[in-house]
Amino acid sequence: ASEEEHARLLREALDDWIDATNARDIERQMDFYAPTLGRFYLARDATRAAVRAEKVRVFRDARRVDVRAAAPEIIFTDGGRAAVMRFRKTYAVEGGAGSRSGEVVQELRWRRTPGGWKITSERDVRVIRSR
């Protein structure tokens, strides 16, 4: 497939990942992650189990999760087998002890696998605002 086709697949994956996040559907969301992430926010070499535990913690008491992403910038690396995706993300998590909202520039790194594109790194590159 062409780079253009892979960019389309990655944009679709981002949309599906956000839909799963907003639905608080952890099972569906975890399908997007590689077994180990080189980075998961401040953690290095995070296992999928550690990512899942953090998402369960965040979603457990949330009454509402609203994440939105602007059109991503996608840069292919490693001969098209990997991609760096950056986008502006707004978020609001309401409920429980930790209601918060804000806007960040988020970076997802993806790797093409036989099972499709998988997230290998998730981090905020820059905080624009947070509450």
N, C-alpha and C positions, 0 to 999 in steps of 0.2 A: 504494500500500500504506500501511497505517496505521503510526504510530510504533511500536505494539506489534509489528507484523510485522517492521519494520526492526530493532527491538531483538532479536528472536528470530534474525534473520539474522546480526546482529553477534555474538551469543553463539555461534552455530554456527561462524562464521568464526574466533572466538577458539579454540574447541575444536579446529578443524582445523589452525590455525596451531601450536598447542601439540603436536598429534599429529605434525605434520611436523617440528617442532623435536626432539622426543624420538626420532624415527626418523632424525634427521640427514639428512633428505631436502631438500637445499638447493633442488633444482628446484621441488618442491612449495611450499616455504616462500616462495620468491621470487615466486610467483604472487600473494601477498597484498600486495606492495609497489607503491606508485605509482612512476613513473619517477624522481621526486626527493622526498626527505623534507626537510621544513623543519628537522627535528631528528632526529638519530640519536645518542642519548646526548650526548656533548659536541660532536659535529660539527654544523655548520649546512649546509643545502642539500646534503645527501649524495645522491649519485646511487645508483641501484639497484646499479650495478657496485661502488661502495664498500661498500654494505651486504653484498652477496654476498661480497666479498673478506674482510670481517671474519668472516662466518659460516663461510666455508671455513677461515679461520685457527683459529677456536675449535673447530670440529668435526674438523679434520684428525687430531689425535692422540687425540681423546676415545674412551675405551672405553665410556663410558656418559654419557648426557645424560638428566636427569630434571627436567622443569619441570612445575610444577602451579600452577593458578590458582584462587583463590576466585571466587565469583560476582562479576561486574563491576558497577560503577556506570556507567551510560551516560547521558550528557547530550547531547541533540541541539542542534546549532547551525546557523546559515546556512539557516534555513527547513527543516530536516530533511535537508539535503544533506550535512551533516558531523556527526561525533559524537566526543565525548571519552569514552574508556573508561578507568576506573581500577580496579585490582584488586590484591590481595595475591598475590605470586608467590613460590613457593619454588623453588629451583634447586640442582642439583648437577651439576657437570661433572667427571668423573673420567678421569684418564689424561693422558699427555703431561707437559709442563713446568708446566702451570697448573691443577692440580686446585683447584676452589673450590666453595663452596656458600654459601647465604644465603637471606635473605628480604627482599623489597623491596615497596614500593608502586609498581607500574608503570603508566605512562600510554601508551596507544596512541591516536593521533588517526586517524580514518578519514574518507574522502571517498567518497560514492556516485558511481560511474562507470557508463557503459554495460556495463562488464565486471564489475560488482558492487562491493562495498565494498573499498577499498584503504587500506592503512596509509600515512599521510602524515607521521607522527612517532612515534618510539619512544624513551622515556626512563624512567629511574627517578626518581620524584618524591621518594622517601624510602628510605633504607637502614635496615632494621630490624635486621638482623644480617648479618655476612659473615665467612667464614673463608677 
